[in-house]
Amino acid sequence: MRAMRIYAPGVLEPAYTGLRLDTLPLPHPAPGEVLIKVSYCGACHTEIDEIEGRAIPTNLPMIPGHQAVGTVTAIGDACPEFLLGKTVGVAWIHSSCGDCRFCQAGLENLCLQFKATGLDKPGGYAEFMTAPSAFIHEVPHGLSNRNVAPLLCAGAVGFRALKLCTLRNGESLGLTGFGASAHLVLQIARHLYPRSGIFVFARDAGDREFALELGAQWAGDTRDTPPQALDAIIDTTPAWLPIVSALAALAPNGRLVVNAIRKESADQEELEQLDYARHLWREKSIKSVANVTRQDVRSMLELAARLNLKPKTRTYPLEQAMNALLDIKSGAIEGAAVLEMGL
């Protein structure tokens, strides 16, 4: 099979050579695992974090990718036979222990033995992959494989971030950055909270226009002041400046939820802008999103099927994964990037 593998960390730029296309033996499912013929895999900023060393793969070379969708073609021992031939998705959560206090409390995303697809275990930048049968997700009828791919991370982690906002219908919601996750969150929020105004902060004028087309009440630059203080804001960017700007835009008792696995290094000037009275006082709060649970993914897929949610995607062949990641890094993609296996 063909697969893209990360061989060495480095700065993601056109000259980077650490992500390579390989031909590998077909993997075999271990007991409790299934073999999946991958049709599409979403590309995510987390892969850039892996390449640039902010999230370090357990072993190199590593096949990245945690938004894979395809067909189950073989099963290992102790797997349900009905899974054969099913269309399934594989998300960031590869596995958790199932026994710790976090798993028992429905917080398997915080399990200390949490394993991530494409970081700790080989992922979906490949024509075939294996995954534990307990951690795959059947794709609801009516959703195309290409559209499902970004729902498995951008959608699911965005859905979790929206839940953590504890938003009530009528309260205002802000989104900083307007890429793969935020453009899905906006559509979900408009359905779940129809009386809530949605305000978008984005560097790119095209992203701001796209947000308005999808129903945002207002769209401005990262440093702009919205027309009203906001009750909750979800930050989906890899930078620090949007956090500082978002805290300043919150109303009293406002909630900032940071939807990012890692942040890039902060500029000292950005950190020095943080002022307690302006940014944190009056019971503002800040919370991070850590991974996703299986239920987050399944709830997202069910909601997408019910709403006929269609992510905006740009498709690349597998061998052009570098181009997809470079486009994500430069902000050249409106919506989500998806790799197509071409089988």
Secondary structure as the mmCIF struct_conf table of DSSP 4:
data_model
#
loop_
_struct_conf.conf_type_id
_struct_conf.id
_struct_conf.beg_label_comp_id
_struct_conf.beg_label_asym_id
_struct_conf.beg_label_seq_id
_struct_conf.end_label_comp_id
_struct_conf.end_label_asym_id
_struct_conf.end_label_seq_id
STRN STRN1 ARG A 2 ILE A 6
BEND BEND1 ALA A 8 ALA A 8
BEND BEND2 GLU A 13 GLU A 13
TURN_TY1_P TURN_TY1_P1 PRO A 14 ALA A 15
BEND BEND3 GLY A 18 GLY A 18
STRN STRN2 LEU A 19 THR A 23
HELX_LH_PP_P HELX_LH_PP_P1 PRO A 25 PRO A 27
HELX_LH_PP_P HELX_LH_PP_P2 PRO A 29 ALA A 30
TURN_TY1_P TURN_TY1_P2 PRO A 31 GLY A 32
STRN STRN3 GLU A 33 ALA A 43
HELX_RH_AL_P HELX_RH_AL_P1 HIS A 45 ILE A 51
TURN_TY1_P TURN_TY1_P3 GLU A 52 GLY A 53
BEND BEND4 ARG A 54 ALA A 55
BEND BEND5 THR A 58 PRO A 61
STRN STRN4 MET A 62 MET A 62
BEND BEND6 HIS A 66 HIS A 66
STRN STRN5 ALA A 68 ILE A 75
TURN_TY1_P TURN_TY1_P4 ASP A 77 ALA A 78
HELX_RH_3T_P HELX_RH_3T_P1 GLU A 81 LEU A 83
TURN_TY1_P TURN_TY1_P5 LEU A 84 GLY A 85
STRN STRN6 THR A 87 VAL A 90
BEND BEND7 TRP A 92 TRP A 92
STRN STRN7 ILE A 93 SER A 95
BEND BEND8 GLY A 98 GLY A 98
BEND BEND9 CYS A 100 CYS A 100
HELX_RH_AL_P HELX_RH_AL_P2 ARG A 101 GLN A 104
TURN_TY1_P TURN_TY1_P6 ALA A 105 GLY A 106
HELX_RH_3T_P HELX_RH_3T_P2 GLU A 108 LEU A 110
TURN_TY1_P TURN_TY1_P7 LEU A 112 GLN A 113
STRN STRN8 LYS A 115 ALA A 116
STRN STRN9 THR A 117 THR A 117
TURN_TY1_P TURN_TY1_P8 GLY A 118 ASP A 120
STRN STRN10 LYS A 121 LYS A 121
BEND BEND10 GLY A 124 TYR A 125
STRN STRN11 ALA A 126 ALA A 126
BEND BEND11 GLU A 127 GLU A 127
STRN STRN12 PHE A 128 PRO A 132
HELX_RH_3T_P HELX_RH_3T_P3 SER A 133 PHE A 135
STRN STRN13 ILE A 136 GLU A 138
HELX_LH_PP_P HELX_LH_PP_P3 VAL A 139 PRO A 140
TURN_TY1_P TURN_TY1_P9 HIS A 141 GLY A 142
HELX_RH_AL_P HELX_RH_AL_P3 ASN A 145 PRO A 150
HELX_RH_PI_P HELX_RH_PI_P1 LEU A 151 GLY A 155
HELX_RH_AL_P HELX_RH_AL_P4 ALA A 156 LEU A 164
TURN_TY1_P TURN_TY1_P10 CYS A 165 THR A 166
TURN_TY1_P TURN_TY1_P11 ASN A 169 GLY A 170
BEND BEND12 GLU A 171 GLU A 171
STRN STRN14 LEU A 173 THR A 176
BEND BEND13 GLY A 177 GLY A 177
BEND BEND14 GLY A 179 GLY A 179
HELX_RH_AL_P HELX_RH_AL_P5 ALA A 180 LEU A 192
TURN_TY1_P TURN_TY1_P12 PRO A 194 ARG A 195
STRN STRN15 ILE A 198 PHE A 201
BEND BEND15 ARG A 203 ASP A 204
HELX_RH_AL_P HELX_RH_AL_P6 ALA A 205 GLU A 213
TURN_TY1_P TURN_TY1_P13 LEU A 214 GLY A 215
BEND BEND16 GLN A 217 GLN A 217
STRN STRN16 TRP A 218 GLY A 220
TURN_TY1_P TURN_TY1_P14 THR A 222 ARG A 223
HELX_LH_PP_P HELX_LH_PP_P4 ASP A 224 PRO A 226
BEND BEND17 PRO A 227 GLN A 228
STRN STRN17 LEU A 230 ASP A 235
BEND BEND18 PRO A 238 TRP A 240
HELX_RH_AL_P HELX_RH_AL_P7 LEU A 241 ALA A 249
STRN STRN18 LEU A 250 VAL A 258
BEND BEND19 ILE A 261 ILE A 261
HELX_LH_PP_P HELX_LH_PP_P5 GLU A 264 ASP A 267
HELX_RH_AL_P HELX_RH_AL_P8 GLN A 268 GLU A 272
TURN_TY1_P TURN_TY1_P15 GLN A 273 GLN A 273
HELX_RH_PI_P HELX_RH_PI_P2 TYR A 276 LEU A 280
TURN_TY1_P TURN_TY1_P16 TRP A 281 GLU A 283
STRN STRN19 SER A 285 SER A 288
HELX_RH_AL_P HELX_RH_AL_P9 ARG A 294 LEU A 307
TURN_TY1_P TURN_TY1_P17 ASN A 308 ASN A 308
STRN STRN20 THR A 313 PRO A 317
HELX_RH_3T_P HELX_RH_3T_P4 LEU A 318 GLN A 320
HELX_RH_AL_P HELX_RH_AL_P10 ALA A 321 SER A 330
TURN_TY1_P TURN_TY1_P18 GLY A 331 GLY A 331
BEND BEND20 GLU A 334 GLY A 335
STRN STRN21 ALA A 336 GLU A 340
#
